[in-house]
Amino acid sequence: MDHSEGGSSVIGVLLMLTRILFGTEGGMANSDHVVGALVITVAIIATAEVARVLRLINVAFGAWLVAAPFLLDGVGHLGAVASVVAGIALVGLSFPRGKRSAEHYASWDKYVI
């Protein structure tokens, strides 16, 4: 697992704990739980070298995390800041390519980015 996938997974786990850590509730808590599970899923799938491009899906989730505190109810100031910081971190972790292995995947090589 690359550092970016590991970091994304940690963000996903923390998102699933925002109700406990930051007291989020309602729509914001539901959003954090769903997005957290999806972030973890995408990060795990992206550990496969031929599926690395899927890590870019987490950019959309990161953008949602930045916008969500302003669009949903049930979030306090600390939870809002945490959501924005998590979103920015998730976007930042989604762009690095990581080191390519020496393996080759026949016609799939063109999709390994």
C-alpha positions in Angstrom: 0.0 0.0 0.0 1.3 3.4 -1.0 1.4 6.3 1.4 -1.4 8.1 -0.5 -3.7 5.0 -0.2 -2.8 4.6 3.5 -3.4 8.3 4.2 -6.7 8.2 2.3 -7.8 5.2 4.3 -7.0 6.9 7.6 -9.1 9.9 6.5 -11.9 7.6 5.6 -11.8 6.0 9.0 -11.8 9.4 10.7 -14.8 10.4 8.7 -16.7 7.4 9.9 -15.9 8.6 13.5 -16.9 12.3 13.2 -20.1 11.7 15.2 -18.0 10.7 18.1 -15.0 13.0 17.6 -16.7 16.2 16.6 -20.4 15.7 17.6 -21.7 15.9 14.0 -25.3 14.8 13.6 -28.0 14.7 11.0 -27.1 15.2 7.4 -23.5 15.9 8.0 -22.9 12.8 10.1 -24.7 10.7 7.4 -22.6 12.3 4.7 -19.3 11.7 6.6 -20.2 8.0 7.2 -21.0 7.3 3.6 -18.1 9.3 2.2 -15.7 7.7 4.7 -16.7 4.2 3.6 -16.4 5.2 -0.1 -13.0 6.8 0.4 -11.7 3.6 2.1 -13.1 1.5 -0.7 -11.6 3.6 -3.5 -8.2 3.7 -1.6 -8.1 -0.1 -1.3 -9.1 -0.7 -4.9 -6.4 1.8 -6.0 -3.7 -0.3 -4.4 -3.8 -2.5 -7.5 -1.4 -1.0 -10.0 -3.7 -1.3 -13.0 -6.5 0.4 -11.0 -4.4 3.3 -9.7 -6.3 5.8 -11.8 -9.4 5.2 -9.6 -7.6 7.2 -6.8 -8.8 10.3 -8.7 -12.4 9.5 -7.6 -11.3 10.6 -4.2 -10.7 14.1 -5.6 -14.5 14.4 -6.0 -15.0 13.1 -2.5 -12.5 15.6 -1.2 -14.3 18.5 -3.0 -17.6 17.3 -1.4 -16.0 17.3 2.1 -14.9 20.9 1.5 -18.4 22.0 0.5 -20.5 19.8 2.8 -20.2 21.9 6.0 -21.8 24.8 4.1 -24.6 22.8 2.6 -25.6 20.4 5.3 -26.9 20.7 8.8 -25.6 19.1 12.0 -22.0 20.3 12.1 -20.3 22.6 14.6 -17.3 24.8 14.0 -14.7 22.2 14.8 -16.4 19.6 12.6 -16.6 22.0 9.7 -12.9 22.8 10.0 -12.1 19.1 10.2 -14.2 18.4 7.1 -12.5 21.1 5.0 -9.0 20.0 6.2 -9.9 16.3 5.4 -11.2 17.3 2.0 -8.0 19.3 1.1 -5.8 16.5 2.4 -7.8 13.9 0.4 -7.4 15.9 -2.8 -3.7 16.3 -2.1 -3.2 12.6 -1.5 -5.1 11.6 -4.6 -2.7 13.2 -7.2 0.7 11.6 -6.6 1.3 8.8 -9.0 3.4 6.7 -6.8 6.3 4.6 -8.0 5.6 2.3 -10.9 6.8 -1.3 -10.4 8.9 -3.2 -13.0 5.9 -5.4 -13.8 4.1 -5.2 -17.1 0.4 -5.9 -17.7 0.2 -6.5 -21.5 -2.5 -4.4 -23.0 -3.3 -2.9 -19.5 0.0 -1.0 -19.4 -1.5 2.1 -21.1 -4.0 2.4 -18.2 -1.4 2.4 -15.4 -1.0 6.1 -14.6 
